[in-house]
Amino acid sequence: MNIVSYLVKRFLRFDKEQPFIFLSALLAFSGIALGVMVLIIAMALMNGFDNEFKKKLTVMNYPMTIQPKFYATCDEALVEDLRKKFPDLSFSPYINSAILSRKGDLMEGGYLFGVDFAQEAKVNAVVAAGLKNGTPKGFDVMVGKALKEEYSLSQNEKLTYVFTQMEPGGLALTPKIKRFKVVSTFDSGLSAYDKGFSYTSIDALQRVLGIPSYLYDGIHVYSPNPEADIKRVASYLPDTVSIRGWWEDNGNFFAALKMEKMSLFIVLMLIILIAAINIISSLLMTVMNRRSEIALLISLGASKQEVKKVFLILGIVIGVLGIATGAIFGFIGMWVLGTFDIISLPADVYPTSTLPLDLSAVDFFSIIVGAFVIVLLSSWYPAKKASEVDVLTVLRNE
């Protein structure tokens, strides 16, 4: 056994004469383990919530949407061309109108979409699930679960929609009003969408708004990989229309989430930094109490690099053990939170009652590498001080 490994093992043992040194090292170990554990769970939670929000937004905002520019329109010929050119994608033309839904004294603002339900089911899984309750035909409508509960609507009950489009009536202009029969319900999991969106047949809404049957307000597009397909589709589109992805409508929201995640990572990393201070204090206390031994070792032939290496390895051992323990407890904590219903989530926001957890490999290695760098830097200064012990002064005085 070489002198470095021997001294590391000796200094790691509990010293009855200097118990505070061991206690300081134990606090450093515990602090680093706690910091790594909290960071792993926090990053997994942030990723889990991000993914849940993305799933919700991609469903109700659609992966891609084609819309006309200025006063142009989308027509049936464009839809047919796109279906022939991109058979791997799904296209659902639609028209929509801002409306007020009313029942008695209750009113809610929102949008009424006119769609071909056979095509819409291919691009919107929520609508496809709602069609199991019944497919709207003619002046039927599919409403959100939250709106149905708010209005206490029953099956086949009539619901009044007030359109923003005006029509002449007597001596003034009045908004168009039409009653639709509620035949089915969809549940997106987000009450804002459930209250604000309603779906009816495309021909019924075209008749109400006076729009020709071959013209549309836009085209919903489904793609399993919209970020890659949007350029492919955009290159084929005429200049009269444009295409946008769901992420472009929610860029600020996800930028804020990313900034929040980064801020949380930095703040929680400070826990490890504070714990690393205990490593510094523990090693400095060891150096101060072992000065005579260090001086004797150097006088007997041990190099200053070997002394420096002893204390550097000593700090790294404490830190690495803390990091490994924190990682183990972090994964155990993730399993417990993801398996058991410890924290209940609101059912109108999240599809599951357990916490969504998703730790990416990049986040995990960032935590491990960041913690190790802090430990390495914390060990370097005490190791440097140990190698700078004045042998003659120490041996003369002690």
C-alpha positions as CSV (number, residue, x, y, z in Angstrom):
1,M,0.0,0.0,0.0
2,N,1.5,3.4,-1.0
3,I,1.6,6.3,1.4
4,V,-1.2,8.2,-0.3
5,S,-3.8,5.6,0.0
6,Y,-2.7,4.7,3.5
7,L,-3.0,8.3,4.7
8,V,-6.4,8.8,3.0
9,K,-7.8,5.8,4.8
10,R,-6.3,6.9,8.1
11,F,-7.7,10.5,7.8
12,L,-11.1,9.2,7.0
13,R,-11.4,7.3,10.3
14,F,-13.2,8.7,13.3
15,D,-10.7,10.4,15.6
16,K,-11.8,10.4,19.3
17,E,-9.5,13.3,20.0
18,Q,-10.8,15.4,17.2
19,P,-14.5,14.4,16.7
20,F,-15.4,17.7,15.1
21,I,-13.3,17.0,12.1
22,F,-15.2,13.8,11.4
23,L,-18.5,15.6,12.1
24,S,-17.6,18.4,9.6
25,A,-16.8,15.8,6.9
26,L,-20.1,14.0,7.7
27,L,-22.0,17.2,7.3
28,A,-20.3,17.9,4.0
29,F,-21.2,14.4,2.8
30,S,-24.8,14.8,3.9
31,G,-25.1,18.2,2.3
32,I,-23.8,17.1,-1.1
33,A,-26.0,14.0,-1.0
34,L,-29.1,16.1,-0.2
35,G,-28.3,18.7,-2.8
36,V,-27.8,16.1,-5.6
37,M,-31.0,14.3,-4.5
38,V,-33.1,17.5,-4.6
39,L,-31.6,18.6,-7.9
40,I,-32.5,15.2,-9.5
41,I,-36.1,15.3,-8.3
42,A,-36.5,18.9,-9.2
43,M,-35.2,18.6,-12.7
44,A,-37.3,15.5,-13.2
45,L,-40.4,17.4,-12.1
46,M,-39.7,20.3,-14.3
47,N,-39.2,18.0,-17.3
48,G,-42.3,16.1,-16.5
49,F,-44.5,19.2,-16.2
50,D,-43.0,20.6,-19.5
51,N,-43.8,17.3,-21.3
52,E,-47.4,17.3,-19.9
53,F,-48.0,20.9,-21.1
54,K,-46.5,20.1,-24.5
55,K,-48.9,17.1,-24.9
56,K,-51.9,19.3,-24.1
57,L,-50.8,22.1,-26.3
58,T,-49.9,19.9,-29.3
59,V,-53.4,18.3,-29.2
60,M,-55.6,21.4,-29.0
61,N,-53.3,23.8,-30.9
62,Y,-52.5,21.2,-33.6
63,P,-49.0,20.3,-34.7
64,M,-49.2,22.6,-37.7
65,T,-51.9,25.0,-39.1
66,I,-52.1,26.4,-42.6
67,Q,-53.9,29.8,-42.8
68,P,-54.5,32.2,-45.7
69,K,-52.6,35.6,-45.9
70,F,-54.5,38.8,-45.8
71,Y,-57.9,38.3,-47.5
72,A,-57.0,35.1,-49.3
73,T,-58.6,31.7,-48.6
74,C,-57.8,28.0,-48.5
75,D,-59.8,26.0,-51.0
76,E,-60.6,22.4,-51.7
77,A,-58.1,22.2,-54.6
78,L,-55.2,23.1,-52.1
79,V,-56.4,20.4,-49.7
80,E,-56.4,17.7,-52.4
81,D,-53.0,18.8,-53.7
82,L,-51.5,18.6,-50.2
83,R,-53.0,15.1,-49.6
84,K,-51.5,13.8,-52.8
85,K,-48.1,15.5,-52.2
86,F,-47.8,14.4,-48.5
87,P,-49.6,11.1,-48.1
88,D,-47.8,10.6,-44.7
89,L,-49.5,13.6,-43.2
90,S,-53.2,14.2,-42.3
91,F,-55.1,17.3,-43.4
92,S,-58.4,18.6,-42.0
93,P,-59.9,21.8,-43.5
94,Y,-61.9,23.9,-41.1
95,I,-63.8,27.2,-40.8
96,N,-64.3,29.0,-37.5
97,S,-66.0,31.9,-35.9
98,A,-65.8,33.7,-32.6
99,I,-69.0,33.1,-30.7
100,L,-70.8,33.5,-27.4
101,S,-72.4,30.4,-26.0
102,R,-75.4,31.1,-23.9
103,K,-77.8,29.2,-21.7
104,G,-80.1,31.2,-19.5
105,D,-78.1,33.9,-17.8
106,L,-74.8,32.1,-18.3
107,M,-72.5,33.1,-21.2
108,E,-69.0,32.0,-22.3
109,G,-66.9,33.3,-25.1
110,G,-65.0,31.1,-27.4
111,Y,-64.7,29.7,-30.9
112,L,-67.0,27.4,-32.9
113,F,-65.1,25.2,-35.4
114,G,-66.8,23.7,-38.5
115,V,-64.9,20.5,-39.5
116,D,-65.2,17.3,-41.3
117,F,-65.2,15.0,-38.3
118,A,-63.8,12.0,-40.3
119,Q,-60.8,14.1,-41.2
120,E,-60.6,16.0,-37.9
121,A,-60.4,12.7,-36.0
122,K,-57.1,12.0,-37.8
123,V,-55.5,15.2,-36.6
124,N,-57.1,15.6,-33.1
125,A,-57.1,12.7,-30.7
126,V,-59.4,14.6,-28.3
127,V,-62.1,15.0,-30.9
128,A,-61.6,11.4,-32.0
129,A,-62.3,10.3,-28.4
130,G,-65.3,12.6,-28.2
131,L,-66.9,11.0,-31.3
132,K,-67.4,7.8,-29.4
133,N,-70.4,9.6,-27.7
134,G,-71.9,10.5,-31.0
135,T,-70.9,12.2,-34.3
136,P,-72.5,15.7,-34.9
137,K,-74.4,16.0,-38.1
138,G,-76.2,19.0,-39.5
139,F,-76.8,21.6,-36.7
140,D,-75.4,19.3,-34.0
141,V,-72.4,20.3,-31.8
142,M,-69.7,18.8,-29.7
143,V,-68.9,20.8,-26.6
144,G,-66.2,20.6,-24.0
145,K,-66.7,18.7,-20.7
146,A,-66.1,21.9,-18.6
147,L,-68.7,23.8,-20.6
148,K,-71.2,21.0,-20.4
149,E,-70.8,20.8,-16.6
150,E,-71.0,24.6,-16.2
151,Y,-74.2,24.8,-18.2
152,S,-75.6,21.5,-16.8
153,L,-76.3,20.4,-20.3
154,S,-78.0,17.1,-21.0
155,Q,-77.8,14.9,-24.1
156,N,-79.5,16.4,-27.2
157,E,-80.3,19.7,-25.3
158,K,-80.2,22.9,-27.4
159,L,-77.4,25.4,-26.8
160,T,-77.6,29.0,-28.2
161,Y,-74.6,30.4,-30.1
162,V,-74.3,34.2,-30.8
163,F,-72.0,34.9,-33.7
164,T,-70.0,38.1,-34.1
165,Q,-71.0,38.3,-37.8
166,M,-73.9,40.9,-38.1
167,E,-76.9,40.7,-40.3
168,P,-79.6,43.3,-41.1
169,G,-82.7,43.2,-38.9
170,G,-85.3,46.0,-39.0
171,L,-83.6,49.3,-38.7
172,A,-80.3,48.0,-37.2
173,L,-77.7,45.3,-37.6
174,T,-78.1,42.3,-35.2
175,P,-75.7,39.4,-34.5
176,K,-76.6,36.1,-36.0
177,I,-78.0,33.6,-33.4
178,K,-78.3,29.9,-34.0
179,R,-79.3,27.0,-31.7
180,F,-77.3,23.8,-31.9
181,K,-78.1,20.4,-30.4
182,V,-75.5,19.0,-28.0
183,V,-74.8,15.4,-29.1
184,S,-71.3,14.7,-27.9
185,T,-68.6,15.9,-25.5
186,F,-64.8,16.1,-25.6
187,D,-62.4,16.3,-22.7
188,S,-59.0,17.8,-23.4
189,G,-58.0,18.0,-19.7
190,L,-57.7,21.8,-19.8
191,S,-60.8,23.6,-18.8
192,A,-59.8,26.7,-20.8
193,Y,-60.0,24.7,-24.1
194,D,-63.1,22.8,-22.9
195,K,-65.0,26.0,-22.3
196,G,-63.7,27.9,-25.3
197,F,-63.8,25.4,-28.2
198,S,-66.9,23.8,-29.8
199,Y,-67.1,21.7,-32.9
200,T,-69.9,21.3,-35.5
201,S,-70.1,20.0,-39.0
202,I,-68.4,22.1,-41.6
203,D,-71.4,22.4,-43.9
204,A,-73.7,23.6,-41.0
205,L,-71.3,26.4,-40.1
206,Q,-70.8,27.3,-43.8
207,R,-74.5,27.8,-44.1
208,V,-74.7,29.9,-41.0
209,L,-71.9,32.2,-42.1
210,G,-72.7,32.1,-45.8
211,I,-69.4,30.7,-46.9
212,P,-69.2,28.6,-50.1
213,S,-68.7,24.9,-49.6
214,Y,-65.2,24.8,-51.3
215,L,-63.7,27.6,-49.2
216,Y,-62.1,27.2,-45.8
217,D,-60.5,29.4,-43.1
218,G,-57.6,27.1,-42.7
219,I,-56.2,23.6,-42.6
220,H,-55.2,21.6,-39.5
221,V,-52.2,19.4,-40.2
222,Y,-51.1,16.4,-38.2
223,S,-47.5,15.3,-38.2
224,P,-45.6,13.0,-35.8
225,N,-42.5,15.3,-36.2
226,P,-43.8,18.8,-37.1
227,E,-40.5,20.6,-36.4
228,A,-39.0,18.7,-39.3
229,D,-42.0,18.6,-41.6
230,I,-43.0,22.2,-41.4
231,K,-40.2,23.3,-43.8
232,R,-41.1,20.5,-46.2
233,V,-44.7,21.6,-46.4
234,A,-44.0,25.3,-46.4
235,S,-41.8,24.9,-49.6
236,Y,-44.8,23.5,-51.4
237,L,-47.4,26.0,-50.4
238,P,-48.4,28.9,-52.6
239,D,-47.7,32.5,-51.6
240,T,-51.3,33.1,-50.6
241,V,-51.1,30.9,-47.5
242,S,-48.7,30.5,-44.6
243,I,-48.0,27.7,-42.1
244,R,-47.1,27.8,-38.5
245,G,-46.3,25.2,-35.8
246,W,-47.8,24.9,-32.4
247,W,-44.5,25.9,-30.7
248,E,-44.6,29.3,-32.5
249,D,-47.8,30.2,-30.8
250,N,-46.4,29.2,-27.4
251,G,-42.8,30.3,-27.7
252,N,-42.9,32.8,-24.8
253,F,-44.5,30.2,-22.6
254,F,-41.8,27.6,-23.1
255,A,-39.0,30.1,-23.0
256,A,-40.3,31.1,-19.6
257,L,-40.4,27.5,-18.5
258,K,-36.8,27.0,-19.7
259,M,-35.6,30.1,-17.9
260,E,-37.4,28.9,-14.7
261,K,-35.7,25.5,-15.0
262,M,-32.3,27.1,-15.4
263,S,-32.9,29.4,-12.4
264,L,-34.0,26.4,-10.3
265,F,-30.9,24.5,-11.3
266,I,-28.6,27.3,-10.3
267,V,-30.4,27.9,-7.0
268,L,-30.3,24.3,-6.0
269,M,-26.7,23.9,-7.1
270,L,-26.0,26.4,-4.3
271,I,-27.0,23.7,-1.8
272,I,-24.1,21.7,-3.1
273,L,-21.8,24.7,-3.0
274,I,-22.7,25.4,0.7
275,A,-22.1,21.7,1.5
276,A,-18.7,22.0,-0.3
277,I,-17.7,24.7,2.2
278,N,-17.9,22.0,4.9
279,I,-15.4,20.0,2.8
280,I,-13.0,23.0,2.8
281,S,-13.4,23.5,6.6
282,S,-13.1,19.8,7.3
283,L,-9.9,19.5,5.3
284,L,-8.4,22.7,6.7
285,M,-9.1,21.5,10.2
286,T,-7.4,18.2,9.3
287,V,-4.4,20.1,7.9
288,M,-4.1,22.3,11.0
289,N,-4.3,19.2,13.3
290,R,-2.0,17.1,11.2
291,R,0.7,19.7,10.6
292,S,3.3,17.8,12.7
293,E,2.6,14.6,10.8
294,I,2.7,16.3,7.5
295,A,6.0,18.0,8.3
296,L,7.5,14.7,9.5
297,L,6.4,12.9,6.3
298,I,8.0,15.6,4.2
299,S,11.2,15.4,6.2
300,L,11.3,11.6,5.8
301,G,11.1,11.9,2.0
302,A,7.5,12.4,1.1
303,S,7.1,14.9,-1.7
304,K,4.8,17.9,-1.5
305,Q,2.9,16.6,-4.5
306,E,2.1,13.4,-2.5
307,V,0.9,15.4,0.4
308,K,-1.2,17.6,-1.9
309,K,-2.6,14.4,-3.5
310,V,-3.6,13.0,-0.1
311,F,-5.9,15.9,0.8
312,L,-7.2,16.3,-2.8
313,I,-8.2,12.6,-2.9
314,L,-9.6,12.9,0.7
315,G,-12.0,15.7,-0.4
316,I,-12.9,14.0,-3.6
317,V,-13.7,10.7,-1.8
318,I,-16.1,12.6,0.6
319,G,-17.7,14.5,-2.4
320,V,-18.0,11.5,-4.7
321,L,-19.6,9.4,-1.9
322,G,-22.1,12.2,-1.4
323,I,-22.8,12.5,-5.1
324,A,-23.4,8.7,-5.4
325,T,-25.6,8.6,-2.4
326,G,-27.6,11.6,-3.5
327,A,-28.1,10.0,-7.0
328,I,-29.3,6.8,-5.4
329,F,-31.8,8.5,-3.1
330,G,-32.8,10.8,-5.9
331,F,-33.9,7.9,-8.1
332,I,-35.6,6.3,-5.1
333,G,-37.5,9.6,-4.5
334,M,-38.5,9.7,-8.2
335,W,-39.9,6.1,-8.0
336,V,-41.8,6.9,-4.8
337,L,-43.4,10.1,-6.1
338,G,-44.2,8.5,-9.5
339,T,-45.6,5.3,-8.1
340,F,-47.7,6.4,-5.1
341,D,-50.3,9.1,-4.9
342,I,-48.5,11.2,-2.3
343,I,-49.3,14.6,-3.9
344,S,-52.7,14.9,-5.6
345,L,-52.8,17.0,-8.8
346,P,-55.9,18.8,-10.1
347,A,-57.8,16.6,-12.5
348,D,-58.8,19.5,-14.8
349,V,-55.1,20.2,-15.6
350,Y,-53.2,16.9,-15.5
351,P,-54.3,13.5,-16.8
352,T,-52.7,11.6,-13.9
353,S,-53.0,12.0,-10.1
354,T,-49.3,11.2,-9.6
355,L,-46.5,13.6,-10.3
356,P,-45.1,13.6,-13.8
357,L,-41.4,12.8,-13.7
358,D,-38.9,12.7,-16.5
359,L,-35.2,13.0,-15.9
360,S,-33.3,13.5,-19.1
361,A,-29.7,12.2,-19.5
362,V,-28.4,15.7,-20.2
363,D,-29.9,17.0,-16.9
364,F,-28.6,14.0,-14.9
365,F,-25.0,14.3,-16.2
366,S,-25.1,18.1,-15.8
367,I,-26.0,17.6,-12.1
368,I,-23.2,15.0,-11.6
369,V,-20.6,17.0,-13.5
370,G,-21.5,20.2,-11.8
371,A,-21.4,18.7,-8.3
372,F,-18.0,17.0,-9.1
373,V,-16.5,20.3,-10.3
374,I,-17.6,22.0,-7.1
375,V,-16.1,19.2,-5.0
376,L,-12.9,19.2,-6.9
377,L,-12.5,23.0,-6.5
378,S,-13.3,22.7,-2.8
379,S,-10.7,20.1,-2.3
380,W,-7.9,21.9,-4.2
381,Y,-7.4,24.8,-1.8
382,P,-6.9,22.8,1.4
383,A,-4.7,20.4,-0.5
384,K,-2.6,23.3,-1.7
385,K,-2.2,24.6,1.9
386,A,-1.2,21.2,3.2
387,S,1.6,21.0,0.6
388,E,2.8,24.5,1.7
389,V,3.5,23.5,5.4
390,D,6.8,25.0,6.6
391,V,8.6,21.8,7.8
392,L,11.3,23.6,9.9
393,T,8.9,25.9,11.7
394,V,6.4,23.1,12.5
395,L,9.1,20.7,13.8
396,R,10.8,23.5,15.8
397,N,7.5,24.5,17.5
398,E,5.7,21.2,17.8
